Amino acid sequence: LVWRDAIKEFINTLVANFSINGSPGLITFYTAIITTIIAAVGIVLITKWSVQTEKKV
């Protein structure tokens, strides 16, 4: 739960910094999209790192 709170606070800060306005439902949707993009990029980077590590072994 601590990670969830940290990620939620980070995403809320991003939304506020980019001055994204709208209804609370729309803000939640933006938050979900940003979180998904960050997670997808993280998965791609970890996968590439894992493949490089396997080639060295």
PQR file of N, CA, C, O and H, with PARSE charges and radii, in Angstrom:
ATOM      1  N   LEU A   1       0.810  -1.201   0.000 -0.4000 1.5000
ATOM      2  CA  LEU A   1       0.000   0.000   0.000 -0.0000 2.0000
ATOM      3  C   LEU A   1       0.849   1.259   0.000  0.5500 1.7000
ATOM      4  O   LEU A   1       0.417   2.305  -0.484 -0.5500 1.4000
ATOM      5  N   VAL A   2       2.035   1.163   0.531 -0.4000 1.5000
ATOM      6  CA  VAL A   2       2.900   2.340   0.548 -0.0000 2.0000
ATOM      7  C   VAL A   2       3.282   2.735  -0.874  0.5500 1.7000
ATOM      8  O   VAL A   2       3.294   3.920  -1.208 -0.5500 1.4000
ATOM      9  H   VAL A   2       2.386   0.313   0.924  0.4000 1.0000
ATOM     10  N   TRP A   3       3.597   1.743  -1.715 -0.4000 1.5000
ATOM     11  CA  TRP A   3       3.935   2.052  -3.100 -0.0000 2.0000
ATOM     12  C   TRP A   3       2.755   2.679  -3.825  0.5500 1.7000
ATOM     13  O   TRP A   3       2.925   3.599  -4.625 -0.5500 1.4000
ATOM     14  H   TRP A   3       3.588   0.781  -1.444  0.4000 1.0000
ATOM     15  N   ARG A   4       1.561   2.178  -3.543 -0.4000 1.5000
ATOM     16  CA  ARG A   4       0.366   2.725  -4.186 -0.0000 2.0000
ATOM     17  C   ARG A   4       0.211   4.198  -3.847  0.5500 1.7000
ATOM     18  O   ARG A   4      -0.082   5.015  -4.721 -0.5500 1.4000
ATOM     19  H   ARG A   4       1.423   1.430  -2.893  0.4000 1.0000
ATOM     20  N   ASP A   5       0.406   4.534  -2.586 -0.4000 1.5000
ATOM     21  CA  ASP A   5       0.290   5.934  -2.165 -0.0000 2.0000
ATOM     22  C   ASP A   5       1.374   6.800  -2.795  0.5500 1.7000
ATOM     23  O   ASP A   5       1.109   7.926  -3.216 -0.5500 1.4000
ATOM     24  H   ASP A   5       0.644   3.871  -1.877  0.4000 1.0000
ATOM     25  N   ALA A   6       2.588   6.276  -2.860 -0.4000 1.5000
ATOM     26  CA  ALA A   6       3.693   7.037  -3.451 -0.0000 2.0000
ATOM     27  C   ALA A   6       3.447   7.282  -4.939  0.5500 1.7000
ATOM     28  O   ALA A   6       3.652   8.393  -5.430 -0.5500 1.4000
ATOM     29  H   ALA A   6       2.803   5.361  -2.519  0.4000 1.0000
ATOM     30  N   ILE A   7       3.017   6.262  -5.644 -0.4000 1.5000
ATOM     31  CA  ILE A   7       2.743   6.398  -7.073 -0.0000 2.0000
ATOM     32  C   ILE A   7       1.574   7.350  -7.299  0.5500 1.7000
ATOM     33  O   ILE A   7       1.613   8.190  -8.198 -0.5500 1.4000
ATOM     34  H   ILE A   7       2.851   5.360  -5.246  0.4000 1.0000
ATOM     35  N   LYS A   8       0.541   7.215  -6.484 -0.4000 1.5000
ATOM     36  CA  LYS A   8      -0.630   8.092  -6.619 -0.0000 2.0000
ATOM     37  C   LYS A   8      -0.245   9.551  -6.399  0.5500 1.7000
ATOM     38  O   LYS A   8      -0.691  10.425  -7.142 -0.5500 1.4000
ATOM     39  H   LYS A   8       0.509   6.533  -5.754  0.4000 1.0000
ATOM     40  N   GLU A   9       0.568   9.820  -5.399 -0.4000 1.5000
ATOM     41  CA  GLU A   9       1.004  11.192  -5.125 -0.0000 2.0000
ATOM     42  C   GLU A   9       1.859  11.733  -6.276  0.5500 1.7000
ATOM     43  O   GLU A   9       1.713  12.890  -6.670 -0.5500 1.4000
ATOM     44  H   GLU A   9       0.931   9.110  -4.795  0.4000 1.0000
ATOM     45  N   PHE A  10       2.747  10.897  -6.813 -0.4000 1.5000
ATOM     46  CA  PHE A  10       3.587  11.305  -7.940 -0.0000 2.0000
ATOM     47  C   PHE A  10       2.738  11.643  -9.162  0.5500 1.7000
ATOM     48  O   PHE A  10       2.962  12.664  -9.814 -0.5500 1.4000
ATOM     49  H   PHE A  10       2.866   9.957  -6.493  0.4000 1.0000
ATOM     50  N   ILE A  11       1.776  10.798  -9.469 -0.4000 1.5000
ATOM     51  CA  ILE A  11       0.910  11.030 -10.624 -0.0000 2.0000
ATOM     52  C   ILE A  11       0.063  12.277 -10.415  0.5500 1.7000
ATOM     53  O   ILE A  11      -0.122  13.061 -11.346 -0.5500 1.4000
ATOM     54  H   ILE A  11       1.594   9.969  -8.940  0.4000 1.0000
ATOM     55  N   ASN A  12      -0.452  12.471  -9.206 -0.4000 1.5000
ATOM     56  CA  ASN A  12      -1.238  13.672  -8.923 -0.0000 2.0000
ATOM     57  C   ASN A  12      -0.391  14.928  -9.087  0.5500 1.7000
ATOM     58  O   ASN A  12      -0.889  15.955  -9.550 -0.5500 1.4000
ATOM     59  H   ASN A  12      -0.302  11.835  -8.450  0.4000 1.0000
ATOM     60  N   THR A  13       0.877  14.857  -8.713 -0.4000 1.5000
ATOM     61  CA  THR A  13       1.783  15.988  -8.902 -0.0000 2.0000
ATOM     62  C   THR A  13       2.001  16.258 -10.388  0.5500 1.7000
ATOM     63  O   THR A  13       2.008  17.412 -10.815 -0.5500 1.4000
ATOM     64  H   THR A  13       1.281  14.023  -8.337  0.4000 1.0000
ATOM     65  N   LEU A  14       2.178  15.196 -11.178 -0.4000 1.5000
ATOM     66  CA  LEU A  14       2.324  15.364 -12.627 -0.0000 2.0000
ATOM     67  C   LEU A  14       1.087  16.015 -13.232  0.5500 1.7000
ATOM     68  O   LEU A  14       1.196  16.930 -14.049 -0.5500 1.4000
ATOM     69  H   LEU A  14       2.172  14.258 -10.831  0.4000 1.0000
ATOM     70  N   VAL A  15      -0.079  15.546 -12.832 -0.4000 1.5000
ATOM     71  CA  VAL A  15      -1.325  16.104 -13.355 -0.0000 2.0000
ATOM     72  C   VAL A  15      -1.433  17.579 -12.984  0.5500 1.7000
ATOM     73  O   VAL A  15      -1.837  18.397 -13.810 -0.5500 1.4000
ATOM     74  H   VAL A  15      -0.168  14.803 -12.168  0.4000 1.0000
ATOM     75  N   ALA A  16      -1.079  17.924 -11.753 -0.4000 1.5000
ATOM     76  CA  ALA A  16      -1.145  19.320 -11.308 -0.0000 2.0000
ATOM     77  C   ALA A  16      -0.114  20.179 -12.043  0.5500 1.7000
ATOM     78  O   ALA A  16      -0.418  21.309 -12.426 -0.5500 1.4000
ATOM     79  H   ALA A  16      -0.751  17.259 -11.082  0.4000 1.0000
ATOM     80  N   ASN A  17       1.094  19.661 -12.243 -0.4000 1.5000
ATOM     81  CA  ASN A  17       2.146  20.428 -12.920 -0.0000 2.0000
ATOM     82  C   ASN A  17       1.807  20.720 -14.378  0.5500 1.7000
ATOM     83  O   ASN A  17       2.184  21.766 -14.906 -0.5500 1.4000
ATOM     84  H   ASN A  17       1.341  18.744 -11.932  0.4000 1.0000
ATOM     85  N   PHE A  18       1.106  19.810 -15.021 -0.4000 1.5000
ATOM     86  CA  PHE A  18       0.724  20.025 -16.410 -0.0000 2.0000
ATOM     87  C   PHE A  18      -0.607  20.755 -16.526  0.5500 1.7000
ATOM     88  O   PHE A  18      -1.145  20.904 -17.623 -0.5500 1.4000
ATOM     89  H   PHE A  18       0.800  18.960 -14.591  0.4000 1.0000
ATOM     90  N   SER A  19      -1.130  21.205 -15.406 -0.4000 1.5000
ATOM     91  CA  SER A  19      -2.381  21.985 -15.348 -0.0000 2.0000
ATOM     92  C   SER A  19      -3.528  21.298 -16.080  0.5500 1.7000
ATOM     93  O   SER A  19      -4.262  21.921 -16.848 -0.5500 1.4000
ATOM     94  H   SER A  19      -0.692  21.084 -14.515  0.4000 1.0000
ATOM     95  N   ILE A  20      -3.661  20.016 -15.826 -0.4000 1.5000
ATOM     96  CA  ILE A  20      -4.756  19.264 -16.434 -0.0000 2.0000
ATOM     97  C   ILE A  20      -5.991  19.474 -15.566  0.5500 1.7000
ATOM     98  O   ILE A  20      -6.005  19.117 -14.388 -0.5500 1.4000
ATOM     99  H   ILE A  20      -3.065  19.510 -15.203  0.4000 1.0000
ATOM    100  N   ASN A  21      -7.020  20.054 -16.159 -0.4000 1.5000
ATOM    101  CA  ASN A  21      -8.247  20.346 -15.434 -0.0000 2.0000
ATOM    102  C   ASN A  21      -9.380  19.482 -15.957  0.5500 1.7000
ATOM    103  O   ASN A  21      -9.332  18.983 -17.081 -0.5500 1.4000
ATOM    104  H   ASN A  21      -7.009  20.344 -17.116  0.4000 1.0000
ATOM    105  N   GLY A  22     -10.385  19.313 -15.139 -0.4000 1.5000
ATOM    106  CA  GLY A  22     -11.562  18.566 -15.562 -0.0000 2.0000
ATOM    107  C   GLY A  22     -12.280  18.000 -14.365  0.5500 1.7000
ATOM    108  O   GLY A  22     -11.943  18.294 -13.218 -0.5500 1.4000
ATOM    109  H   GLY A  22     -10.424  19.718 -14.225  0.4000 1.0000
ATOM    110  N   SER A  23     -13.257  17.200 -14.641 -0.4000 1.5000
ATOM    111  CA  SER A  23     -14.024  16.580 -13.568 -0.0000 2.0000
ATOM    112  C   SER A  23     -13.152  15.551 -12.853  0.5500 1.7000
ATOM    113  O   SER A  23     -12.168  15.069 -13.415 -0.5500 1.4000
ATOM    114  H   SER A  23     -13.531  16.961 -15.573  0.4000 1.0000
ATOM    115  N   PRO A  24     -13.513  15.216 -11.610 -0.5600 1.5000
ATOM    116  CA  PRO A  24     -12.721  14.212 -10.882  0.2800 2.0000
ATOM    117  C   PRO A  24     -12.611  12.885 -11.635  0.5500 1.7000
ATOM    118  O   PRO A  24     -11.571  12.229 -11.584 -0.5500 1.4000
ATOM    119  N   GLY A  25     -13.667  12.493 -12.325 -0.4000 1.5000
ATOM    120  CA  GLY A  25     -13.612  11.258 -13.107 -0.0000 2.0000
ATOM    121  C   GLY A  25     -12.610  11.341 -14.234  0.5500 1.7000
ATOM    122  O   GLY A  25     -11.908  10.372 -14.522 -0.5500 1.4000
ATOM    123  H   GLY A  25     -14.512  13.026 -12.366  0.4000 1.0000
ATOM    124  N   LEU A  26     -12.540  12.496 -14.873 -0.4000 1.5000
ATOM    125  CA  LEU A  26     -11.584  12.698 -15.959 -0.0000 2.0000
ATOM    126  C   LEU A  26     -10.153  12.714 -15.426  0.5500 1.7000
ATOM    127  O   LEU A  26      -9.250  12.163 -16.055 -0.5500 1.4000
ATOM    128  H   LEU A  26     -13.110  13.284 -14.638  0.4000 1.0000
ATOM    129  N   ILE A  27      -9.946  13.336 -14.282 -0.4000 1.5000
ATOM    130  CA  ILE A  27      -8.617  13.354 -13.659 -0.0000 2.0000
ATOM    131  C   ILE A  27      -8.190  11.931 -13.305  0.5500 1.7000
ATOM    132  O   ILE A  27      -7.027  11.572 -13.490 -0.5500 1.4000
ATOM    133  H   ILE A  27     -10.680  13.783 -13.771  0.4000 1.0000
ATOM    134  N   THR A  28      -9.114  11.123 -12.800 -0.4000 1.5000
ATOM    135  CA  THR A  28      -8.804   9.727 -12.487 -0.0000 2.0000
ATOM    136  C   THR A  28      -8.424   8.972 -13.755  0.5500 1.7000
ATOM    137  O   THR A  28      -7.512   8.144 -13.732 -0.5500 1.4000
ATOM    138  H   THR A  28     -10.059  11.416 -12.649  0.4000 1.0000
ATOM    139  N   PHE A  29      -9.106   9.246 -14.850 -0.4000 1.5000
ATOM    140  CA  PHE A  29      -8.789   8.623 -16.132 -0.0000 2.0000
ATOM    141  C   PHE A  29      -7.394   9.019 -16.595  0.5500 1.7000
ATOM    142  O   PHE A  29      -6.621   8.168 -17.033 -0.5500 1.4000
ATOM    143  H   PHE A  29      -9.847   9.918 -14.868  0.4000 1.0000
ATOM    144  N   TYR A  30      -7.065  10.311 -16.501 -0.4000 1.5000
ATOM    145  CA  TYR A  30      -5.717  10.771 -16.850 -0.0000 2.0000
ATOM    146  C   TYR A  30      -4.667  10.084 -15.981  0.5500 1.7000
ATOM    147  O   TYR A  30      -3.614   9.669 -16.465 -0.5500 1.4000
ATOM    148  H   TYR A  30      -7.693  11.003 -16.145  0.4000 1.0000
ATOM    149  N   THR A  31      -4.973   9.973 -14.698 -0.4000 1.5000
ATOM    150  CA  THR A  31      -4.047   9.319 -13.778 -0.0000 2.0000
ATOM    151  C   THR A  31      -3.820   7.867 -14.191  0.5500 1.7000
ATOM    152  O   THR A  31      -2.687   7.386 -14.162 -0.5500 1.4000
ATOM    153  H   THR A  31      -5.829  10.311 -14.305  0.4000 1.0000
ATOM    154  N   ALA A  32      -4.876   7.171 -14.570 -0.4000 1.5000
ATOM    155  CA  ALA A  32      -4.754   5.776 -15.003 -0.0000 2.0000
ATOM    156  C   ALA A  32      -3.922   5.662 -16.273  0.5500 1.7000
ATOM    157  O   ALA A  32      -3.105   4.750 -16.398 -0.5500 1.4000
ATOM    158  H   ALA A  32      -5.797   7.561 -14.593  0.4000 1.0000
ATOM    159  N   ILE A  33      -4.121   6.574 -17.209 -0.4000 1.5000
ATOM    160  CA  ILE A  33      -3.346   6.547 -18.456 -0.0000 2.0000
ATOM    161  C   ILE A  33      -1.865   6.784 -18.176  0.5500 1.7000
ATOM    162  O   ILE A  33      -1.012   6.063 -18.694 -0.5500 1.4000
ATOM    163  H   ILE A  33      -4.785   7.315 -17.107  0.4000 1.0000
ATOM    164  N   ILE A  34      -1.557   7.789 -17.363 -0.4000 1.5000
ATOM    165  CA  ILE A  34      -0.157   8.093 -17.045 -0.0000 2.0000
ATOM    166  C   ILE A  34       0.488   6.924 -16.317  0.5500 1.7000
ATOM    167  O   ILE A  34       1.627   6.561 -16.609 -0.5500 1.4000
ATOM    168  H   ILE A  34      -2.250   8.375 -16.943  0.4000 1.0000
ATOM    169  N   THR A  35      -0.239   6.328 -15.365 -0.4000 1.5000
ATOM    170  CA  THR A  35       0.290   5.184 -14.626 -0.0000 2.0000
ATOM    171  C   THR A  35       0.554   4.012 -15.567  0.5500 1.7000
ATOM    172  O   THR A  35       1.574   3.335 -15.435 -0.5500 1.4000
ATOM    173  H   THR A  35      -1.164   6.623 -15.128  0.4000 1.0000
ATOM    174  N   THR A  36      -0.338   3.766 -16.504 -0.4000 1.5000
ATOM    175  CA  THR A  36      -0.164   2.678 -17.464 -0.0000 2.0000
ATOM    176  C   THR A  36       1.058   2.911 -18.345  0.5500 1.7000
ATOM    177  O   THR A  36       1.819   1.981 -18.612 -0.5500 1.4000
ATOM    178  H   THR A  36      -1.166   4.315 -16.612  0.4000 1.0000
ATOM    179  N   ILE A  37       1.247   4.137 -18.791 -0.4000 1.5000
ATOM    180  CA  ILE A  37       2.410   4.454 -19.629 -0.0000 2.0000
ATOM    181  C   ILE A  37       3.702   4.239 -18.851  0.5500 1.7000
ATOM    182  O   ILE A  37       4.647   3.644 -19.368 -0.5500 1.4000
ATOM    183  H   ILE A  37       0.629   4.893 -18.574  0.4000 1.0000
ATOM    184  N   ILE A  38       3.747   4.720 -17.616 -0.4000 1.5000
ATOM    185  CA  ILE A  38       4.944   4.545 -16.790 -0.0000 2.0000
ATOM    186  C   ILE A  38       5.215   3.059 -16.551  0.5500 1.7000
ATOM    187  O   ILE A  38       6.362   2.619 -16.624 -0.5500 1.4000
ATOM    188  H   ILE A  38       2.980   5.203 -17.196  0.4000 1.0000
ATOM    189  N   ALA A  39       4.169   2.290 -16.267 -0.4000 1.5000
ATOM    190  CA  ALA A  39       4.337   0.854 -16.033 -0.0000 2.0000
ATOM    191  C   ALA A  39       4.828   0.142 -17.293  0.5500 1.7000
ATOM    192  O   ALA A  39       5.703  -0.721 -17.216 -0.5500 1.4000
ATOM    193  H   ALA A  39       3.237   2.648 -16.208  0.4000 1.0000
ATOM    194  N   ALA A  40       4.275   0.496 -18.443 -0.4000 1.5000
ATOM    195  CA  ALA A  40       4.687  -0.138 -19.699 -0.0000 2.0000
ATOM    196  C   ALA A  40       6.147   0.164 -20.013  0.5500 1.7000
ATOM    197  O   ALA A  40       6.891  -0.726 -20.424 -0.5500 1.4000
ATOM    198  H   ALA A  40       3.564   1.197 -18.505  0.4000 1.0000
ATOM    199  N   VAL A  41       6.559   1.408 -19.823 -0.4000 1.5000
ATOM    200  CA  VAL A  41       7.962   1.777 -20.052 -0.0000 2.0000
ATOM    201  C   VAL A  41       8.862   1.008 -19.088  0.5500 1.7000
ATOM    202  O   VAL A  41       9.921   0.519 -19.482 -0.5500 1.4000
ATOM    203  H   VAL A  41       5.955   2.131 -19.488  0.4000 1.0000
ATOM    204  N   GLY A  42       8.447   0.902 -17.838 -0.4000 1.5000
ATOM    205  CA  GLY A  42       9.224   0.148 -16.855 -0.0000 2.0000
ATOM    206  C   GLY A  42       9.365  -1.311 -17.235  0.5500 1.7000
ATOM    207  O   GLY A  42      10.448  -1.884 -17.107 -0.5500 1.4000
ATOM    208  H   GLY A  42       7.587   1.299 -17.518  0.4000 1.0000
ATOM    209  N   ILE A  43       8.288  -1.918 -17.699 -0.4000 1.5000
ATOM    210  CA  ILE A  43       8.330  -3.322 -18.105 -0.0000 2.0000
ATOM    211  C   ILE A  43       9.261  -3.510 -19.295  0.5500 1.7000
ATOM    212  O   ILE A  43      10.026  -4.475 -19.331 -0.5500 1.4000
ATOM    213  H   ILE A  43       7.409  -1.452 -17.802  0.4000 1.0000
ATOM    214  N   VAL A  44       9.210  -2.611 -20.262 -0.4000 1.5000
ATOM    215  CA  VAL A  44      10.093  -2.699 -21.433 -0.0000 2.0000
ATOM    216  C   VAL A  44      11.552  -2.588 -21.007  0.5500 1.7000
ATOM    217  O   VAL A  44      12.393  -3.365 -21.458 -0.5500 1.4000
ATOM    218  H   VAL A  44       8.590  -1.827 -20.233  0.4000 1.0000
ATOM    219  N   LEU A  45      11.854  -1.627 -20.140 -0.4000 1.5000
ATOM    220  CA  LEU A  45      13.239  -1.449 -19.687 -0.0000 2.0000
ATOM    221  C   LEU A  45      13.737  -2.659 -18.908  0.5500 1.7000
ATOM    222  O   LEU A  45      14.870  -3.097 -19.109 -0.5500 1.4000
ATOM    223  H   LEU A  45      11.171  -0.996 -19.773  0.4000 1.0000
ATOM    224  N   ILE A  46      12.912  -3.203 -18.028 -0.4000 1.5000
ATOM    225  CA  ILE A  46      13.314  -4.380 -17.254 -0.0000 2.0000
ATOM    226  C   ILE A  46      13.503  -5.583 -18.172  0.5500 1.7000
ATOM    227  O   ILE A  46      14.431  -6.368 -17.977 -0.5500 1.4000
ATOM    228  H   ILE A  46      11.991  -2.848 -17.866  0.4000 1.0000
ATOM    229  N   THR A  47      12.642  -5.735 -19.162 -0.4000 1.5000
ATOM    230  CA  THR A  47      12.772  -6.842 -20.108 -0.0000 2.0000
ATOM    231  C   THR A  47      14.068  -6.731 -20.898  0.5500 1.7000
ATOM    232  O   THR A  47      14.769  -7.728 -21.069 -0.5500 1.4000
ATOM    233  H   THR A  47      11.888  -5.097 -19.320  0.4000 1.0000
ATOM    234  N   LYS A  48      14.401  -5.541 -21.382 -0.4000 1.5000
ATOM    235  CA  LYS A  48      15.655  -5.347 -22.114 -0.0000 2.0000
ATOM    236  C   LYS A  48      16.851  -5.629 -21.217  0.5500 1.7000
ATOM    237  O   LYS A  48      17.818  -6.252 -21.654 -0.5500 1.4000
ATOM    238  H   LYS A  48      13.831  -4.731 -21.244  0.4000 1.0000
ATOM    239  N   TRP A  49      16.797  -5.179 -19.970 -0.4000 1.5000
ATOM    240  CA  TRP A  49      17.888  -5.421 -19.033 -0.0000 2.0000
ATOM    241  C   TRP A  49      18.025  -6.914 -18.770  0.5500 1.7000
ATOM    242  O   TRP A  49      19.141  -7.428 -18.686 -0.5500 1.4000
ATOM    243  H   TRP A  49      16.011  -4.673 -19.615  0.4000 1.0000
ATOM    244  N   SER A  50      16.902  -7.615 -18.638 -0.4000 1.5000
ATOM    245  CA  SER A  50      16.918  -9.049 -18.377 -0.0000 2.0000
ATOM    246  C   SER A  50      17.527  -9.813 -19.547  0.5500 1.7000
ATOM    247  O   SER A  50      18.307 -10.742 -19.336 -0.5500 1.4000
ATOM    248  H   SER A  50      15.996  -7.198 -18.706  0.4000 1.0000
ATOM    249  N   VAL A  51      17.188  -9.442 -20.759 -0.4000 1.5000
ATOM    250  CA  VAL A  51      17.722 -10.113 -21.946 -0.0000 2.0000
ATOM    251  C   VAL A  51      19.225  -9.891 -22.038  0.5500 1.7000
ATOM    252  O   VAL A  51      19.960 -10.821 -22.368 -0.5500 1.4000
ATOM    253  H   VAL A  51      16.555  -8.687 -20.930  0.4000 1.0000
ATOM    254  N   GLN A  52      19.698  -8.680 -21.752 -0.4000 1.5000
ATOM    255  CA  GLN A  52      21.130  -8.396 -21.790 -0.0000 2.0000
ATOM    256  C   GLN A  52      21.867  -9.194 -20.728  0.5500 1.7000
ATOM    257  O   GLN A  52      22.974  -9.672 -20.976 -0.5500 1.4000
ATOM    258  H   GLN A  52      19.100  -7.924 -21.483  0.4000 1.0000
ATOM    259  N   THR A  53      21.276  -9.347 -19.559 -0.4000 1.5000
ATOM    260  CA  THR A  53      21.897 -10.115 -18.484 -0.0000 2.0000
ATOM    261  C   THR A  53      21.994 -11.583 -18.867  0.5500 1.7000
ATOM    262  O   THR A  53      23.008 -12.222 -18.586 -0.5500 1.4000
ATOM    263  H   THR A  53      20.377  -8.959 -19.358  0.4000 1.0000
ATOM    264  N   GLU A  54      20.965 -12.132 -19.502 -0.4000 1.5000
ATOM    265  CA  GLU A  54      20.980 -13.533 -19.917 -0.0000 2.0000
ATOM    266  C   GLU A  54      22.038 -13.787 -20.982  0.5500 1.7000
ATOM    267  O   GLU A  54      22.642 -14.859 -20.992 -0.5500 1.4000
ATOM    268  H   GLU A  54      20.141 -11.613 -19.731  0.4000 1.0000
ATOM    269  N   LYS A  55      22.279 -12.838 -21.875 -0.4000 1.5000
ATOM    270  CA  LYS A  55      23.284 -13.007 -22.921 -0.0000 2.0000
ATOM    271  C   LYS A  55      24.686 -13.055 -22.333  0.5500 1.7000
ATOM    272  O   LYS A  55      25.549 -13.755 -22.863 -0.5500 1.4000
ATOM    273  H   LYS A  55      21.789 -11.967 -21.868  0.4000 1.0000
ATOM    274  N   LYS A  56      24.931 -12.323 -21.245 -0.4000 1.5000
ATOM    275  CA  LYS A  56      26.249 -12.302 -20.617 -0.0000 2.0000
ATOM    276  C   LYS A  56      26.535 -13.595 -19.875  0.5500 1.7000
ATOM    277  O   LYS A  56      27.696 -13.976 -19.723 -0.5500 1.4000
ATOM    278  H   LYS A  56      24.230 -11.755 -20.814  0.4000 1.0000
ATOM    279  N   VAL A  57      25.506 -14.270 -19.415 -0.4000 1.5000
ATOM    280  CA  VAL A  57      25.683 -15.495 -18.628 -0.0000 2.0000
ATOM    281  C   VAL A  57      25.840 -16.648 -19.517  0.5500 1.7000
ATOM    282  O   VAL A  57      26.001 -17.774 -19.046 -0.5500 1.4000
ATOM    283  H   VAL A  57      24.563 -13.961 -19.538  0.4000 1.0000
TER
END
